[in-house]
Amino acid sequence: MILLTPGLHDRLLANGRLHDVDHVPVVKFFNPVGAATWLATELDEDNDTLFGLC
C-alpha cells in the first residue's frame, strides 16, 4: 500500500534535510478504528524513518 504521493515524499525529505527548524506537519496518518493519529513533519534519508507528532 502506497501512503505517500511523490510530492509529499519530496516535501518530507526536504524537511528532513533542514535541521534545527520546527516544521509544520505535511501529512496526517490515522487509524480509522482507533484513537491513534500521527502528524509527520520529516522523512530521514533512509526513506524508512518519519519524524513528527503522535
Secondary structure as GFF3:
##gff-version 3
##sequence-region A 1 54
A	DSSP	alpha_helix	6	17	.	.	.	ID=ss1
A	DSSP	beta_strand	27	30	.	.	.	ID=ss2
A	DSSP	beta_strand	37	43	.	.	.	ID=ss3
A	DSSP	beta_strand	50	53	.	.	.	ID=ss4
###
